[in-house]
């Protein structure tokens, strides 16, 4: 019966709820902008990783290397886009 209970998914759900609570605490604890944004970014990336691994089963197939490579590539493209936009529009560099 133990092998039929989805313990990994339940623990992932509880961990996701905990990370959401930590992110919500940023609002209620009235943290500084730097500390709040840092905490939100860290919890967001950890929660995205938990969702990817636990609920989307990214590491359970034979082609998990390709899946993780695509995730890293997408992350790099997103960071280049965000920081490139900040560089041009806010920081004044062309």
N, C-alpha and C positions, 0 to 999 in steps of 0.2 A: 504494500500500500504506500510505503514511503516513496518509491520511485514514481508513483502516479501524481504525487503532490508537486506542483511547480514552485519549489522553494526558491529557485534562482529568480523567477519572475516576481514573486512576492517580496523578496529582499530588494530587488531593483525598484519596485514600486515604493516601498518604505523609504529607501534612500532618495528617490526622486521627491517624495513628500518632504523629507528632511531638508533637501537642498532648496525646495520652494519656500519652506519656512524660513531658512536662513536669508534668502533673497528678500522675502517680505519683511524681515526684521530690519533691513536697511532703511525702509521707510519709517517704521515705527520707532526706531532708536535714534533717528535724526543724526546720522553719522555725517562726517564731513564729505564734501564732494569727492575728494580723492579716495578716501577709504571706502565710501559707498560704491563708487564705480569699479574699484578694484575687486571688491567682494562680489559685486554683480557679475563681472566678467568671469571671475574664477568659477563661481557656481554655475554660470551658464555653460561654460565649456565642459565642466565635469558632468552636468546633467545631459548635455548632448552626447557625450561619450557613453554614459550609462544607457541612454535610449538606443544608441546605435548598437551597442554590444548585447545588451540584455533583451530588448524587445524587438529589434530588427534582425537579430541573430547573425551579425556580420562576421563573426569569427567561427562559425560552425560549418562552413563549406570548404571545399578544396581550393577555391579561388579567393581565399580571404586576403592574400597578398595584393591581388588586384583591387579588391574592394577598399582596403586601407590606403592603397596608393591613390585611388580616385578621391577618397575623402581628404587626404593630405593635399592633393592638387587643388581641390575645390576650396580648401581653407586658405591656401596660398593665394589663389586668385581673389578670394574675398578680401583678404588683408591688403593686397596690392591695390585693389579698387578703393577700399575705404581710406587707406593712408594716402593714396594718390589724390583722391578727392579732397581730403583735408589739406594736403600740401598745396594744391592749386587754389582752392576756394577760400580757405580760412587763413592759412599761414602766408599767403601772398606770393608764393613761388610759382614760376611758370615753366 
